[in-house]
Amino acid sequence: MSDKPEFNYSKLRGKIVEKYGTIKAVSEKTGIRGELFTDAFKGRRTFTQAEIYVLSEALEIPKEDLASYFFET
């Protein structure tokens, strides 16, 4: 059993599709490599604080809603 939590990024994926259509498009906008999204969505990594900040700005996610996009388990 792993001590590392697995986060559910389905709401984040939905927001990306709603705002940009594709991971490639949001990747180009934010400078976050597409492979990092794939790894996070597959549970191989988590988003860094800097990535969360950049994504929340690009996706217009209010600070009070960050937990529902980045920390749902």
Secondary structure as GFF3:
##gff-version 3
##sequence-region A 1 73
A	DSSP	alpha_helix	10	20	.	.	.	ID=ss1
A	DSSP	alpha_helix	23	30	.	.	.	ID=ss2
A	DSSP	alpha_helix	34	41	.	.	.	ID=ss3
A	DSSP	alpha_helix	49	58	.	.	.	ID=ss4
A	DSSP	three_ten_helix	63	65	.	.	.	ID=ss5
A	DSSP	alpha_helix	66	70	.	.	.	ID=ss6
###
